[in-house]
Amino acid sequence: MTNIKKHAKARHVIIKIELMPAKINVYIKDNGCGFNIESVKPGSGGSGYGLVGMRERIQLLKGAINILSEHGKGTEINFWIPLQNE
């Protein structure tokens, strides 16, 4: 939500949280300005650390994340995290 507020200029945000027996799924979509995912790298003008931090935290929890974005079309972030250690 911080990234959306700080960068996206979105007017609408959808957040869906789905609690499953073995994992939690989270879907976030905004109608903001979007961005080129390949151009966002940590340290480039102080940006990129939010996305890197999200990826690192989800990976530490043995989950997965997918980020889709396009200029003028907003951003979608999907991730899941297991609820039980295997």
N, C-alpha and C positions, 0 to 999 in steps of 0.2 A: 504494500500500500504506500510505503514511503516513496518508492520509485515512481509510482503512478502520480502521486501528488507533486513530486519534485520535477519530473521530466515530461510526463505524457500530455499534460493539458487536456485530459479526458473529461468528458461531461457525464459519462456513464461507465460504471464498472459492475461486472457480474462476478460473484464469487460463489462457487458451489463446493461444498465439503461433503464427502461421502464416506461414512464410516462403515467399513466392511469387517468381517470376522478377523481377517489376518492383516489388513492394511487400511490406511486412510488415503483417499484420493482427494486432491485439491485442484480445482479449475478456476483460473482467474482470467477474465477478458475485459479489456477496456477499448473505448473508441477514440483513443488519443492519437497523437501525431505519428506514433510508430518510429522505428529506427532500423538501421542495418545492423544486424547482430554481429556480423563479421568486423564491423568498424569499431565496436565497443571493446576496448581492451583496458585493463587496469592501468591507471596512471595517465591516460590520455586526457589531459585537462581535468583531472580529479574524478573522472567518471569510470564506470565499469566495475568498481569494487562491490557494488550492491549485487549485481548478477553473479559475480565470482563467489561472493559470500554465500549467496543462496545455493549455488551448485555445491560448494564445499560442505555446507551444513547437511544438505540432503544426502550427499555421498557418505558422510560420516555416519548417518543413520541407516545406511544400506538401501537407500531409495533411488529414485531416478527422476529426472526433470527434462522437460522439453519446452523450448521457448520458440515461438513463432512471432515474427513481427514484420511489418511492411510500412514504409513511409505513407502516411495519410490513411492507413487502414487499421491502426491500433496494434495491440499486442495480446497474445494468448500465452499463458503459462500453465502447463499441466505438470503436476508432480504427484508421486506417491511415496509413502513411507510405510515400511512394515511395522506392525504393532507388537510382534513377538520376535525375540531373537531366535535365530535358527541354529 
